[in-house]
Amino acid sequence: MPLNPKEVAGKRFSSPVIGNRAYREDEVRAFLRRVAATMRGRDKVTPVEITRVSFSRPKRNELGYSEDEVDAYLEDLAEELSRRSRT
């Protein structure tokens, strides 16, 4: 099912289980807003950029998003943008 910009911009992820890696929430959310803007024709994030993006680790005592969940979603986004560019 195709992803829409509103869903992408509003996407949230679980916090990781203790001991698992996490990404900073603010960085992930900012990047997803850029992807959503691309889907609306207002930015130019490429599928390659999605596969190469990196995020910082949360600071001590700061919550983060599950790295595995974010990475899986980014794969879906890269596929979605690739599909959109072929049409």
CNS distance restraints for C-alpha pairs under 8 A (distance, minus, plus):
assign (resid   2 and name CA) (resid  80 and name CA) 6.89 0.50 0.50
assign (resid   3 and name CA) (resid   7 and name CA) 6.80 0.50 0.50
assign (resid   3 and name CA) (resid   8 and name CA) 6.99 0.50 0.50
assign (resid   3 and name CA) (resid  77 and name CA) 7.86 0.50 0.50
assign (resid   3 and name CA) (resid  80 and name CA) 7.10 0.50 0.50
assign (resid   4 and name CA) (resid   8 and name CA) 6.37 0.50 0.50
assign (resid   4 and name CA) (resid  36 and name CA) 7.64 0.50 0.50
assign (resid   4 and name CA) (resid  39 and name CA) 7.56 0.50 0.50
assign (resid   5 and name CA) (resid   9 and name CA) 6.06 0.50 0.50
assign (resid   5 and name CA) (resid  35 and name CA) 7.70 0.50 0.50
assign (resid   5 and name CA) (resid  36 and name CA) 4.33 0.50 0.50
assign (resid   5 and name CA) (resid  37 and name CA) 7.09 0.50 0.50
assign (resid   5 and name CA) (resid  39 and name CA) 5.92 0.50 0.50
assign (resid   5 and name CA) (resid  40 and name CA) 6.83 0.50 0.50
assign (resid   6 and name CA) (resid  10 and name CA) 6.15 0.50 0.50
assign (resid   6 and name CA) (resid  36 and name CA) 6.95 0.50 0.50
assign (resid   7 and name CA) (resid  11 and name CA) 5.87 0.50 0.50
assign (resid   8 and name CA) (resid  32 and name CA) 6.08 0.50 0.50
assign (resid   8 and name CA) (resid  33 and name CA) 7.21 0.50 0.50
assign (resid   8 and name CA) (resid  35 and name CA) 7.40 0.50 0.50
assign (resid   8 and name CA) (resid  36 and name CA) 5.78 0.50 0.50
assign (resid   9 and name CA) (resid  29 and name CA) 7.11 0.50 0.50
assign (resid   9 and name CA) (resid  32 and name CA) 5.38 0.50 0.50
assign (resid   9 and name CA) (resid  33 and name CA) 4.75 0.50 0.50
assign (resid   9 and name CA) (resid  35 and name CA) 7.69 0.50 0.50
assign (resid   9 and name CA) (resid  36 and name CA) 5.60 0.50 0.50
assign (resid  10 and name CA) (resid  29 and name CA) 7.96 0.50 0.50
assign (resid  11 and name CA) (resid  29 and name CA) 7.78 0.50 0.50
assign (resid  11 and name CA) (resid  32 and name CA) 7.82 0.50 0.50
assign (resid  12 and name CA) (resid  65 and name CA) 7.95 0.50 0.50
assign (resid  13 and name CA) (resid  65 and name CA) 5.52 0.50 0.50
assign (resid  13 and name CA) (resid  66 and name CA) 6.52 0.50 0.50
assign (resid  13 and name CA) (resid  69 and name CA) 6.61 0.50 0.50
assign (resid  13 and name CA) (resid  70 and name CA) 6.99 0.50 0.50
assign (resid  14 and name CA) (resid  65 and name CA) 5.68 0.50 0.50
assign (resid  14 and name CA) (resid  66 and name CA) 5.70 0.50 0.50
assign (resid  14 and name CA) (resid  69 and name CA) 7.53 0.50 0.50
assign (resid  15 and name CA) (resid  22 and name CA) 7.42 0.50 0.50
assign (resid  15 and name CA) (resid  63 and name CA) 6.81 0.50 0.50
assign (resid  15 and name CA) (resid  64 and name CA) 5.73 0.50 0.50
assign (resid  15 and name CA) (resid  65 and name CA) 4.83 0.50 0.50
assign (resid  15 and name CA) (resid  66 and name CA) 5.17 0.50 0.50
assign (resid  16 and name CA) (resid  20 and name CA) 5.70 0.50 0.50
assign (resid  16 and name CA) (resid  21 and name CA) 6.65 0.50 0.50
assign (resid  16 and name CA) (resid  22 and name CA) 6.22 0.50 0.50
assign (resid  16 and name CA) (resid  64 and name CA) 7.31 0.50 0.50
assign (resid  16 and name CA) (resid  65 and name CA) 6.36 0.50 0.50
assign (resid  16 and name CA) (resid  66 and name CA) 4.39 0.50 0.50
assign (resid  16 and name CA) (resid  67 and name CA) 7.40 0.50 0.50
assign (resid  17 and name CA) (resid  66 and name CA) 7.92 0.50 0.50
assign (resid  20 and name CA) (resid  66 and name CA) 7.61 0.50 0.50
assign (resid  20 and name CA) (resid  67 and name CA) 7.96 0.50 0.50
assign (resid  21 and name CA) (resid  57 and name CA) 7.75 0.50 0.50
assign (resid  21 and name CA) (resid  66 and name CA) 6.55 0.50 0.50
assign (resid  21 and name CA) (resid  67 and name CA) 5.72 0.50 0.50
assign (resid  22 and name CA) (resid  57 and name CA) 5.98 0.50 0.50
assign (resid  22 and name CA) (resid  58 and name CA) 6.74 0.50 0.50
assign (resid  22 and name CA) (resid  64 and name CA) 5.18 0.50 0.50
assign (resid  22 and name CA) (resid  65 and name CA) 5.16 0.50 0.50
assign (resid  22 and name CA) (resid  66 and name CA) 4.79 0.50 0.50
assign (resid  22 and name CA) (resid  67 and name CA) 4.73 0.50 0.50
assign (resid  23 and name CA) (resid  27 and name CA) 7.75 0.50 0.50
assign (resid  23 and name CA) (resid  28 and name CA) 7.14 0.50 0.50
assign (resid  23 and name CA) (resid  55 and name CA) 5.75 0.50 0.50
assign (resid  23 and name CA) (resid  56 and name CA) 5.77 0.50 0.50
assign (resid  23 and name CA) (resid  57 and name CA) 4.87 0.50 0.50
assign (resid  23 and name CA) (resid  58 and name CA) 6.00 0.50 0.50
assign (resid  23 and name CA) (resid  64 and name CA) 5.26 0.50 0.50
assign (resid  23 and name CA) (resid  65 and name CA) 5.24 0.50 0.50
assign (resid  23 and name CA) (resid  66 and name CA) 6.65 0.50 0.50
assign (resid  23 and name CA) (resid  67 and name CA) 5.82 0.50 0.50
assign (resid  24 and name CA) (resid  28 and name CA) 6.44 0.50 0.50
assign (resid  24 and name CA) (resid  55 and name CA) 6.57 0.50 0.50
assign (resid  24 and name CA) (resid  56 and name CA) 5.75 0.50 0.50
assign (resid  24 and name CA) (resid  57 and name CA) 5.51 0.50 0.50
assign (resid  24 and name CA) (resid  58 and name CA) 4.73 0.50 0.50
assign (resid  24 and name CA) (resid  63 and name CA) 7.44 0.50 0.50
assign (resid  24 and name CA) (resid  64 and name CA) 4.93 0.50 0.50
assign (resid  24 and name CA) (resid  65 and name CA) 6.49 0.50 0.50
assign (resid  25 and name CA) (resid  29 and name CA) 6.06 0.50 0.50
assign (resid  25 and name CA) (resid  58 and name CA) 7.83 0.50 0.50
assign (resid  25 and name CA) (resid  63 and name CA) 7.48 0.50 0.50
assign (resid  25 and name CA) (resid  64 and name CA) 5.23 0.50 0.50
assign (resid  25 and name CA) (resid  65 and name CA) 5.75 0.50 0.50
assign (resid  26 and name CA) (resid  30 and name CA) 6.11 0.50 0.50
assign (resid  27 and name CA) (resid  31 and name CA) 6.25 0.50 0.50
assign (resid  27 and name CA) (resid  55 and name CA) 6.32 0.50 0.50
assign (resid  27 and name CA) (resid  56 and name CA) 7.56 0.50 0.50
assign (resid  28 and name CA) (resid  32 and name CA) 6.20 0.50 0.50
assign (resid  28 and name CA) (resid  55 and name CA) 6.96 0.50 0.50
assign (resid  29 and name CA) (resid  33 and name CA) 6.21 0.50 0.50
assign (resid  30 and name CA) (resid  34 and name CA) 6.51 0.50 0.50
assign (resid  31 and name CA) (resid  35 and name CA) 6.37 0.50 0.50
assign (resid  32 and name CA) (resid  36 and name CA) 6.12 0.50 0.50
assign (resid  33 and name CA) (resid  37 and name CA) 6.12 0.50 0.50
assign (resid  34 and name CA) (resid  38 and name CA) 6.18 0.50 0.50
assign (resid  34 and name CA) (resid  43 and name CA) 6.50 0.50 0.50
assign (resid  34 and name CA) (resid  45 and name CA) 6.96 0.50 0.50
assign (resid  35 and name CA) (resid  39 and name CA) 6.32 0.50 0.50
assign (resid  35 and name CA) (resid  43 and name CA) 7.49 0.50 0.50
assign (resid  35 and name CA) (resid  44 and name CA) 7.96 0.50 0.50
assign (resid  35 and name CA) (resid  45 and name CA) 6.00 0.50 0.50
assign (resid  36 and name CA) (resid  40 and name CA) 6.41 0.50 0.50
assign (resid  37 and name CA) (resid  41 and name CA) 6.23 0.50 0.50
assign (resid  37 and name CA) (resid  42 and name CA) 4.98 0.50 0.50
assign (resid  37 and name CA) (resid  43 and name CA) 5.36 0.50 0.50
assign (resid  38 and name CA) (resid  42 and name CA) 5.30 0.50 0.50
assign (resid  38 and name CA) (resid  43 and name CA) 4.25 0.50 0.50
assign (resid  38 and name CA) (resid  44 and name CA) 5.24 0.50 0.50
assign (resid  38 and name CA) (resid  45 and name CA) 5.96 0.50 0.50
assign (resid  39 and name CA) (resid  43 and name CA) 7.86 0.50 0.50
assign (resid  39 and name CA) (resid  81 and name CA) 7.71 0.50 0.50
assign (resid  45 and name CA) (resid  49 and name CA) 6.27 0.50 0.50
assign (resid  45 and name CA) (resid  50 and name CA) 7.20 0.50 0.50
assign (resid  46 and name CA) (resid  50 and name CA) 6.43 0.50 0.50
assign (resid  46 and name CA) (resid  78 and name CA) 7.63 0.50 0.50
assign (resid  46 and name CA) (resid  81 and name CA) 7.15 0.50 0.50
assign (resid  47 and name CA) (resid  51 and name CA) 6.46 0.50 0.50
assign (resid  47 and name CA) (resid  77 and name CA) 7.53 0.50 0.50
assign (resid  47 and name CA) (resid  78 and name CA) 4.37 0.50 0.50
assign (resid  47 and name CA) (resid  79 and name CA) 7.11 0.50 0.50
assign (resid  47 and name CA) (resid  81 and name CA) 5.91 0.50 0.50
assign (resid  47 and name CA) (resid  82 and name CA) 6.12 0.50 0.50
assign (resid  48 and name CA) (resid  52 and name CA) 6.31 0.50 0.50
assign (resid  48 and name CA) (resid  78 and name CA) 7.26 0.50 0.50
assign (resid  49 and name CA) (resid  53 and name CA) 5.95 0.50 0.50
assign (resid  50 and name CA) (resid  74 and name CA) 6.35 0.50 0.50
assign (resid  50 and name CA) (resid  75 and name CA) 7.74 0.50 0.50
assign (resid  50 and name CA) (resid  77 and name CA) 7.47 0.50 0.50
assign (resid  50 and name CA) (resid  78 and name CA) 5.90 0.50 0.50
assign (resid  51 and name CA) (resid  74 and name CA) 6.94 0.50 0.50
assign (resid  51 and name CA) (resid  75 and name CA) 6.93 0.50 0.50
assign (resid  51 and name CA) (resid  78 and name CA) 6.82 0.50 0.50
assign (resid  57 and name CA) (resid  64 and name CA) 7.62 0.50 0.50
assign (resid  58 and name CA) (resid  62 and name CA) 5.57 0.50 0.50
assign (resid  58 and name CA) (resid  63 and name CA) 6.43 0.50 0.50
assign (resid  58 and name CA) (resid  64 and name CA) 5.67 0.50 0.50
assign (resid  65 and name CA) (resid  69 and name CA) 7.69 0.50 0.50
assign (resid  65 and name CA) (resid  70 and name CA) 7.07 0.50 0.50
assign (resid  66 and name CA) (resid  70 and name CA) 6.28 0.50 0.50
assign (resid  67 and name CA) (resid  71 and name CA) 6.03 0.50 0.50
assign (resid  68 and name CA) (resid  72 and name CA) 6.19 0.50 0.50
assign (resid  69 and name CA) (resid  73 and name CA) 6.24 0.50 0.50
assign (resid  70 and name CA) (resid  74 and name CA) 6.11 0.50 0.50
assign (resid  71 and name CA) (resid  75 and name CA) 6.38 0.50 0.50
assign (resid  72 and name CA) (resid  76 and name CA) 6.60 0.50 0.50
assign (resid  73 and name CA) (resid  77 and name CA) 6.25 0.50 0.50
assign (resid  74 and name CA) (resid  78 and name CA) 6.12 0.50 0.50
assign (resid  75 and name CA) (resid  79 and name CA) 6.33 0.50 0.50
assign (resid  76 and name CA) (resid  80 and name CA) 6.14 0.50 0.50
assign (resid  77 and name CA) (resid  81 and name CA) 6.16 0.50 0.50
assign (resid  78 and name CA) (resid  82 and name CA) 6.13 0.50 0.50
assign (resid  79 and name CA) (resid  83 and name CA) 6.07 0.50 0.50
assign (resid  80 and name CA) (resid  84 and name CA) 6.19 0.50 0.50
assign (resid  81 and name CA) (resid  85 and name CA) 6.16 0.50 0.50
assign (resid  82 and name CA) (resid  86 and name CA) 6.52 0.50 0.50
assign (resid  83 and name CA) (resid  87 and name CA) 6.80 0.50 0.50
